[in-house]
Amino acid sequence: MARSQKVFKATMLVTVVVILSKLSGFIRDMTLAAYFGTGIENDAYVSAYSLFYLPVLLFTSCISATLIPLYVQEREQQGLDRSNHFASNTINLFALAALVISALFYALARPLVRIIYVGFDAEKAALTVKLVRIMLLSLVFNITSVSVASLLNATEKYVAAQLTGFPLNFSVIAAAVFFSRRYGIAAVGWGVFAANILQLLILVPFLRGWFTYTPVIDFGDKRFHRLVQLAGPALLAMGISELNHMIDHALASGLNPGDISAMSYAYRLVQFVQGVLLLPLTTIMFSKLSKLAASRDTDGMLDVLRRSVLVIALVILPIVTIAVVLSTDVIKFAYMRGAFGMDSVRVTAGVLVFYIIGVLAFGLRDFMNRMFHAMQDTRTPFRVSCLVVATNIVLNLILRIFMGANGLALATSIAGYTGTVVLLFQLRKRFGLLGLRAMLPDFLKIAVSTLAAAAVCLAMHRALPEVFGMGRVFLRLAACSGVSLAVYFVCCLALRVGTLRTFAADVLRRGRGVK
């Protein structure tokens, strides 16, 4: 019981830190919107950061997926000194690889930008190249901080490993506020550079007392060879996801100026919703799922699947519906200040609608991916991710013609639902009947409650006058969404949605340490 309660509290603490990180990231995006809006400079910054983040994501997927289990195994079998020697060698080799990649990307920055962002004019392309090169100067620090964070996770110092998001947010905010008027968007690029150094510095103190660094480089280390071998599937899967993201931006580069910025701002709001709402849900459910997978309790895993689908639907559907109705107000509140005017609001609000309708699919897909990972099956999610990327590319090329940036966002959402459906079929193929019919009564009740909330929200949206200014927009948002959510939960209670009571009881039991 004590162990269960300790794990629950640790999970909740990590969740709080992640939510705070997401909130500071939201403030970062608000700041960038105020200073740069959806203009050429922000388009260049978003595109440059996406290109810089490609090697970061590849290294991160390789390190986080393999270093933790191998380090833990080495520590248990060979002791602390041998495991720290292995970790030091791994950190050094990855840092050396990052140095080589950064030099290569630095030299090829100009042709890469021209190939990927074919719609950019000469001015925007040159600015993007400049920003990419500034960020690449700190790639070694970024990758080293990823390695250190993985070591902290391996030793159950989870909170420390989650602190790296704060330096990025605060550095970018400071760069925009204090230096952008003089140096423009280049100041933000240097803010990213400073953040990557600070990310490493903030983690180093947590290594004291248990980790001894060794300045060694051993290319013949068989343990490192094993790490690289295991990292292949994870690296390819993550690489495909980032490739998909870059393809969206590449196609948007030929659209109207500011469309890339609008897509970035809207998608960050979607990520904020996912981080705040879905992370706690999947964390709580995944802890139980992992135990059931280890004990090969198929019935228990399917029960968790059914409950998770309903819980995600219970939480996400009303939020998505309200966000669609109030999309303009959401963007006004989040970004409308300074250089982010009403034209930017209209474009970003339209993109937000087509992105956020896919949040339910994104949440379900992420959970089912975890279910396959719990069963030590990484090939199925990889194959499905390939299908999702292919679907997204085809739909991008079609919908872009008729809907512009909105079509690119809609393609992402449709591809998300495609992946979710395919994963469900794969689970049915593995387990047989999933018992989805048992979910139908609760799902229909949730849908009816969502429609009631949508009707109330739409009525209030039309009745209340349009307002401007952060305070007034907030009050309008609070009134419409607050009443709509109240109607939603009253309907859920009146219709006796069992998922609502079950999920609340499960959280209370875990908080008391009851298994």
Secondary structure, DSSP 8 states (H G I E B T S, - for coil): -HHHHHHHHHHHHHHHHHHHHHHHHHHHHHHHHHHHTTSHHHHHHHHHHHHHHHHHHHHHHHHHHHHHHHHHHHHHHH-HHHHHHHHHHHHHHHHHHHHHHHHHHHHTHHHHHHHH-TT--HHHHHHHHHHHHHHHTTHHHHHHHHHHHHHHHHTT-HHHHGGGHHHHHHHHHHHHHHHHHHHTTHHHHHHHHHHHHHHHHHHGGGGTTT--------TT-HHHHHHHHHHHHHHHHHHHHHHHHHHHHHHHTTSSTTHHHHHHHHHHHHHHHIIIIIHHHHHHHHHHHHHHHHTT-HHHHHHHHHHHHHHHHHHHHHHHHHHHHTHHHHHHHHH-STT--HHHHHHHHHHHHHHHTTHHHHHHHHHHHHHHHHTT--HHHHHHHHHHHHHHHHHHHHHHHHHTHHHHHHHHHHHHHHHHHHHHHHHHHHHS---GGGGHHHHHHHHHHHHHHHHHHHHHHHHS----SHHHHHHHHHHHHHHHHHHHHHHHHHTT-HHHHHHHHHHHHHHTT--
